[in-house]
């Protein structure tokens, strides 16, 4: 017979092991990833790794893609700033909230009853830090720490002593559009600016403080430089912290949103005489219905006409001037991304960080006579999306299945193990989208539970009577091979991306494509959850 004391000792050791296993298991469950999201404004696929323009220079974004996973068919859910960001940060589809225009989330009739992902992270014990343009009307109180003051993002603008205007180097009539959308060019184009209050020269964003510019090596920092600097400082501090509370950091970079101003060295990267235009075909809008559903004075149409008029109706010359500024601003933004990611990677203590890089929507560069966003076509709707997660086994892989910004909220819930609802109460909108974990663990997976395509709505916000009517909006639906567009008045467009990546030939009326069109419309109805007008 064994000694009772020996048996008791064995039981005690086993019990200790079990307790240790339980404790370790609990620790592992609590070892949640940090999350860093970099959200860029008005960025289409003009990055080297996404191939949108052959001369784009984005070494830092390209490097991030090599260590992460690219979603090459990522789409926005609304191709304009405010509702896109409202949807992204609440996880609610625009057709469920009725949010198609410039209503702040805290005032929108449905979304004011929803929790932002920031609030959900806070409720789950995350330390939250943010700076830059994240939500269109940011509320610093949502975050534990906030960076630059709200309203500093779009600058600098030019002050002529009485009014804010586009810099004098922008020719008329384009410069008459105004200080934000009408401005593009080198920082040196504004000349010397003392930075003294009330003096002529550069002025900071949406406030009235002045921006000092002597030369390229002696000037104030631009907004995105401030945001990158702040993020680097915070990452350094977090890495040294003895408290290992997980963090959620958001950095909103505004370039390449207008005004398209950047330091001279970025313009020097893209000499006008060597610029290549994106493939363009005159009259590529002749079989489309955008003009039938939107007024001629809408920005997207008016800005292109105005730019042409500025350069004697010469499409190539006009677009080259604007394209140079757009590419320069992307290169400038990419440098800021590099600063942030390099800082993150320099700290082994932060290697448990998931990085999400994306944009609120794209931008059209003259295609279909559009110079803007807020259209249903590829250039405006397609966005870059890179996700780098800890212990990534598929570095540099690409996911071809279409996904959209609505999928980020459930993805973050999934990976960060967030508990709770995206609603504050029953009046809030339901959580849309699906976690992208399936693709992050297998980029070629056929087992995703989400839809076959990605849905975008271009709102008829100018038609006040129809502002909340789901049936009176314009829908664009992108699958791997097709884009189907359904306008509020019932007109249709259909493009086969296997043979028509620039969406030049509308196949919607072709008899042989009626079944495809019907199938795509039914898929839209499944996502919306109600019937559209047939």
N, C-alpha and C positions, 0 to 999 in steps of 0.2 A: 504494500500500500504506500502511495506517495505521501511525502510530508505535506500536511495541510499548508504549512507556511510557504513551501515551494509553489504549491498550486496558487495560493493567494498572490505570490510575487509574479507568477506568470500572467495571471488575470490582470494584475495592475499594469504590467508592461504592455499587454495587448490593448488594454483600455487607453493607455497613453498614446499608443500608435494610432488608434482609431480617432482619438481627439485631435492628434496632430494632422491626420488626414483630413478631418472635417475642417480644421482651421485653415489648412493649406487650400482646400477646395473653396472655402469662403473667400480667402484672399484672392484666389485666381478669378473668381466671379466678380470681385470688386476691382480687379485690375483692368479697368476700362480704358479704351484708347483715348488719347487726346485727339482733338479734331481741329484742323486749320482749314478754313474755307477762304479762297481768294476769288472774289467775284468782280469781273471786269465789265465795264459799260460799253455797249455798242460794238462789241467785238465779233466779227464774223470769223470765217475759217482761214484768215490770212496769217497762218503760222506755218513754218516749214513742215512740221510733223503732220499737219492736216492738209497741206498742199493747196490751199486756196489761192495763193498767189506765188509764182515761182521766185520772186525777188524778196519776199518777206524775210526779215532777219530776226529770228526769235530763238537764239541758242538756249536760253534758260527754260523756256516752255518746252522746247524739244527735249532737253535733258530730263525734265520732270516726266515727260511721256515715256522715256526709256526705262524709268524706274517704276512707272505706274501702268495703268491700263487706259487706253483711249477708247472713247465711245464715238465712233466715226459717223454715226447717224443720230447724234443727240439733237434735240429740237427744243425751242422755247414753247411755252404754252400760250404766251401772248407776246407778240413782237414789238412791245413798247415798254419803257422802263417801269412805271409805277405798278401796273397790274401784274407784270411778270414777277417782280420782286415780292409783291403781296402774296401771290400764289406760292412762290418758292418757300417763303419763310413761314407760311401757315399750313402748307400741304393741302390746300383746297383748290380744286379746279375752278377756273373763272366761270364756267357755265353753272357751277353749283353755288357760287357766291353772287353772281350777277355783277362781278367787278371787271369792267372792261375799260375803265378810264383812269383819271388822275385823282382818285379819292384815297386819302391816306388810310392805312389799315385800321387805325384806331377810330376812324369815323365811318368806315364802310359798314353798311347795315348788317351784313353777315359776319365779315371777318373781324369786326370789333369784339365778337364773341368767341374768337379763336385764340389759342395760345400760339405765339411765335415759337419756332424751334429754339430760340434763345431762352425763352421762359421755361420750356420743357427741360432744357439742359440744366438750368439753375435749380429747378425742382428736384433734379436727380443728383444734386451734389457737385455739379461742375462749376468751376470758376470761369466766368465769361468775360472776354475782353474783345472790344471792337473798335474799329476806326474806319473812316472813309464812307463812301456811299454804299451802303448795304441795302437797307430798305430805302425807298425813295424819300420818305420823310422819317429819318432816323430818330429814335427816342433813346437818348443816352441812359435813361433811367432803367432800361431793360437789362443793362450790362453792369457787372461789378466794376469794370473799368472801361472808360471810353477815351479815345485818343483826341484827335483834332476836333475843334468846334464844328458843329453841323453848319453847313452853308459855305464852307471853304473849298468845296471840291472842284467847281468848274473853272476856277481861275487859272492863270490871271486873265483879266480883261483889260481893255485899254480905256484910259480916261483922258478926254481931250481938254479938261479944265472945267467942263460943264456937264458932260454926259459920258456914260460908258458906251463905247462903240467898238466896231472891229478895227484892227490896226490899219493904218493908212496904206500899207502895201497890198491890201486886198482891194482889187478894182471894183468899181461900181458896174452893174447894180447889185452884185452879190453881197457886197459889204453892207448894203442897206437892209439886209435881212435882220441884222442886229448883232449885239456883242457876243452872243453865245453861238447860235447856229451860223452866223455870217462871218465867223472869224477862223482863219487858218494862216499858218506861216511860221517863220523862224522867230525866236525870241528877240533876236537882234533887230527884227523889223519894227519893233516898238521903240527903238532908240534908247537913249539913256533915261533911266528913271531913278530919281533920288530916294524914293521911298518915303518922302516927307508928305504928311497929310495935306490933301488939297492940291498937290502939285500935279502937273501934267505927266502922264506916263502910265506905266503898268499899275493895275489895281488888283487886289486879291478878290477871289470869287464873288460871292453874293453879299459881301459886306462892303464897307467903304474904307477899309485900311489899304495902305499902299504897298506895292511890291517893288523892292529895290533891284535894279538891274544896271550894272556898270558894264560888264562883259560876261563872257561865258564862265569865267573863273571867279567872278566877283558878283554874286547875285544871291537873292533869297532862294530858298528851296521851293520847288513847285509842290502842289498838294500831294501828288502821289509819292514824291520823295519824302515828304513829311510822314505819310502813312507807312511807308516801308521802314523808315528810320525808327518810328515808334514801335512797329512790330518786332524789329530786330532787338531793340532794347528790352522789350517785354519777354521775348523768347530767351534772351540771355539771363534775365532775372528768374524766369520760371525754371530754367535748367539748374540754377544755383539754390533754388528754394529747398528747404528741408521738409516742407510739407508737400507731400506727393498727391495732392488733390488733382484729379484730371481737369483739363481745361478745354474750353471751346473758344477759339479765336476766329473772328471774322475780319477780313481786310478787304475793303472795297476800293478798287483802283478805277479812276474815272476815265483815263485815256484808253481808247481813242474816241471818247465822246467829244463833241464840239464844245468850245472852240479848239481847233486842232493846232495848238501851239506847243512847241517843243524846242529844246536847245538846238543850236545850229548843227552840232556834230551829227545829230540824227537825220537832219535833212541832207547833209553831205553824203550819207549812205545811199541816197536815192536820187542821183542826178536826173533832171527832167528828160534830157535827151537819150537816156538809156532805159527809161521806164517802159515796161511792157504792160499793155492794157489787158484786163481780163477779156476773154472771148466775148465779143459783142456783135449783135446782128441788128441792123436797122429794121425797124418795124416788127421787132419780136413781141410787141404787145398788141398786134393787130387782131389776134384771135383770143384775146383775154377780155375779162369783164370787170376789171377793177374800176375803170372810169365810170361804168354804169352804176356803181354802188357807192362811189365816193365823189365829193365835189372837186372841181378843177383847182380850187384854191387850197386844197389840202397840202400840207408841207411836202409830202413825198413827191408830188407832181410839180409843185411850184418851185421847189429848190432846184430840180434838174433844169427846168425851163430857164430859171434865173442864171444858173451857172453857164448854160449855153450862150445866153444873151451877153454874158460878161466877156466871152471869148469868141465873139463874132459867129456864133452858132457852129463852131468847130468842135465836134464831140471829142476828138482825140486830144486837142490842146486843153480843153476845159477839164476833162476827167484827169489828165496827167497832173495838172496843178493840184487838184483836190486829192488825188491818189497819193502824191508825194507826201502831203501832210499827214494823211491817214497812216501810211506805212511808217513814217517817222515817229508818229505817236505810238504806234504798236511797238516799235523797237525800243522807245523810251520806257513804255510800260513793262516790256519784257525785262529790262534791266532791273526794275524795281522788284519784279517777281524773283529774279536771281538773288537779290540781296536777302529776301525773306527766306527762300528755300536753302540758301547756303548757310544762313544762321541756324536754321532748324537742324540741318544735317551735321553741323559742327558740334552738336551736343549729343553725346551718346545717351544722356539721361532722357532725351526726348524722342528716342527711336520708336516709341510706342504711339506715334502720331499718324493719324489718317489725314491725308491732304486731298482736298477737293478744289480743282481749278475749273472755273466755268465762266459764262457770261450770261447777261440777262436776255440778250437777243442778238441778231446779226445786223447787217448793213448792206444795202444795195448801192453799187457803184455805177449807176447809169443803165443797168439792165432794165428792160421794159420801161425806159424813160423815167426811172425812179432814182433819186439821190436821197435816201433816208432809210427808215425802218418801217414797221407797221404795215407790212404787206404779207400776202399769203405764200410767197415764193421762197425758194431754197436760200437765196442770199440773205434774206431777212430773218428766216425762221431757223436755219441751221446754226448751231452753236458749237464751240469747242467744249469738251468735257473730258477731264483727266482725273482719275481717282487713284491715289497711291495709298495702299493700306500696309500696315505692318506685316512682315512675313509674307510678302507677295511672291507667289511661285510662278507668276505669269508676267514678269516684267517685260514691258515693251509690246504687249499683246494689244490687239484691237478687237473691239466688239462691234459687229456689223448690225446687230438687231437695233431698230429704232427705239430710243428711250427719250424721256423728256425731263425737264426740271422738276416736275411734280413727283418724280421718283426719288429725289434726294432726301426729302423729309422721312419717308419710311426706311430708307437705307440707313440714315443716321440713327433712327430709333433702333434698328436691328443691330448695328455694330456697337453702339454705345449702351445697349441694353436699357434703354430709357423706359421708365414706367409712367403710366398716366395717359390721358387723352389729349388730343390736339384741340379739344373744345374746352371753353371755360364754362359753358352751359349748353342747354339743348338748342339754343338759337344759332350756335356755331355751325360752320360747314363741315361736312364729313371729310375724313382723310382720304385723299385720292392717291393714285400711284402705287407702285410696288417696289419692295426692296430690290436693289441691284446685286445683292449678295450672290445670287446664282451666277451672274456673269463675272463677278470679281473672283469667284472660285473656279469658274470654267468659262472663259471668253466665248467658246463655241457652243455653249449649252443650248439645248433645245427644250429645256424643262422650265423656262421662266413662266411664272403664273400671270404675268402682265399681258396687255393687249398685243395684237399683231403689229400695230403701228403707233405713232405718236400724234396726238391731237393738239392743234393750235387754233385759237380763235382770234380773228381780227375784228375788233368790236366796232359796231356802228355807234360810237359814242357821240358823234355829231348829230345823230337823229334822236333828240331828247325823248320823244314819245316811245322809242323802241329800246331805250338804254338798258332795260333789265329783261328784255324778252329773248329767251334762248333761241327761239326760232328765227329771230331777226338779226342774228349775227352771221358772220362769214367764217366758215370752217375750212381748215387746211389739214389734211391727214397724210402722213408720210409713212409708208411701209418700206421694206428694204428695196423694192423695185419700183414702187409707184408713188406719185403724189396726186391726190384727188382733192379738188377745191370745190366747195359748195357755197355759193354766195347767198346773201339774204333774200334775194329776189328769185332764187332757184337756178341761176345760171351755173354751169359746171365747167371745170377744166380737169384734164387728166394727162399726166406726163409719165412716160416710161423711162426711168432713169438708167436702164440698161443700155439704151441707145440714144437717150436725150438728157444728159446730165445737166444741161443748162435750161431745161424746160422751155424749149422754143416752139414745140409743135403740140398743140392742144388736140388730144385724141378723143375728147369727150363725145363727139357726135359720130364717131366711126362705129358702124354696126358690129364689127368684130370685137369691140371692147365694152359692149353694154353689160355683159355679165360681170366683168371685172369691176366696172363702175358700181354696179348694184351691190356687189360684195363689199366694197370699200365703204359705201354709204351705210350698209347694215352694221359694219364694225364701228363706225362713228356713233350710230344710234345706241349700240351696246355700251359705249363709254359714257355717253350723255345720260342714258337711262330713260329717255323719252323719245317720242317720235318727232322727226323733223318733217316739214312739209314735203310731201312727195311730188 
